[in-house]
Amino acid sequence: MSSSGDSLSRAEELLARLEAARGELEQLSGQPDASPERALEILNELSELAKAVEEELDRAKRAAEADAARP
């Protein structure tokens, strides 16, 4: 698999983790006795995952551009 393909695969895995965390936060928001601390932990996790996805997509883009520039 190419470097861009590897980055895209990692981005997809990170997106799946992001979606799972988002679902957990949504579930938590529906609980009257939900822990605000846990909600903050999930929000931090979402932020970190979103940044990681963006980094992987940037890597994939750079790798694809490098591949396209090769003869």
C-alpha positions as CSV (number, residue, x, y, z in Angstrom):
1,M,0.0,0.0,0.0
2,S,1.2,3.5,-0.7
3,S,2.1,6.1,1.9
4,S,-1.0,8.0,1.0
5,G,-3.1,4.8,1.4
6,D,-1.6,4.1,4.8
7,S,-2.4,7.6,5.9
8,L,-6.0,7.3,4.6
9,S,-6.4,4.0,6.5
10,R,-5.2,5.5,9.7
11,A,-7.5,8.5,9.2
12,E,-10.4,6.1,8.7
13,E,-9.5,4.3,11.9
14,L,-9.3,7.6,13.8
15,L,-12.6,8.7,12.3
16,A,-14.2,5.5,13.7
17,R,-12.8,6.3,17.1
18,L,-14.0,9.8,16.8
19,E,-17.5,8.6,16.0
20,A,-17.5,6.2,18.9
21,A,-16.4,9.0,21.3
22,R,-19.1,11.3,19.9
23,G,-21.7,8.6,20.5
24,E,-20.5,8.2,24.0
25,L,-20.8,11.9,24.6
26,E,-24.3,11.9,23.1
27,Q,-25.3,9.1,25.4
28,L,-23.8,10.8,28.4
29,S,-25.7,14.0,27.6
30,G,-29.0,12.1,27.9
31,Q,-28.2,11.0,31.5
32,P,-29.5,13.3,34.2
33,D,-26.6,12.3,36.6
34,A,-23.9,12.5,33.9
35,S,-20.4,13.2,35.1
36,P,-19.2,16.7,33.8
37,E,-15.7,15.4,34.3
38,R,-16.3,12.5,31.9
39,A,-17.9,14.9,29.4
40,L,-14.8,17.0,29.4
41,E,-12.6,14.0,29.0
42,I,-14.6,13.0,25.9
43,L,-14.5,16.5,24.5
44,N,-10.7,16.5,24.9
45,E,-10.5,13.1,23.2
46,L,-12.7,14.4,20.4
47,S,-10.4,17.4,19.9
48,E,-7.3,15.2,19.9
49,L,-8.8,12.7,17.5
50,A,-9.9,15.5,15.1
51,K,-6.4,16.9,15.1
52,A,-5.0,13.5,14.4
53,V,-7.4,12.9,11.5
54,E,-6.4,16.3,10.0
55,E,-2.7,15.4,10.3
56,E,-3.2,12.0,8.6
57,L,-5.2,13.6,5.8
58,D,-2.4,16.2,5.3
59,R,0.1,13.4,5.2
60,A,-2.0,11.5,2.6
61,K,-2.3,14.7,0.5
62,R,1.4,15.3,0.6
63,A,2.2,11.7,-0.3
64,A,-0.3,11.7,-3.2
65,E,1.2,14.9,-4.5
66,A,4.7,13.5,-4.2
67,D,3.6,10.3,-6.0
68,A,2.0,12.4,-8.8
69,A,5.2,14.4,-9.2
70,R,7.2,11.3,-9.9
71,P,7.7,10.3,-13.5
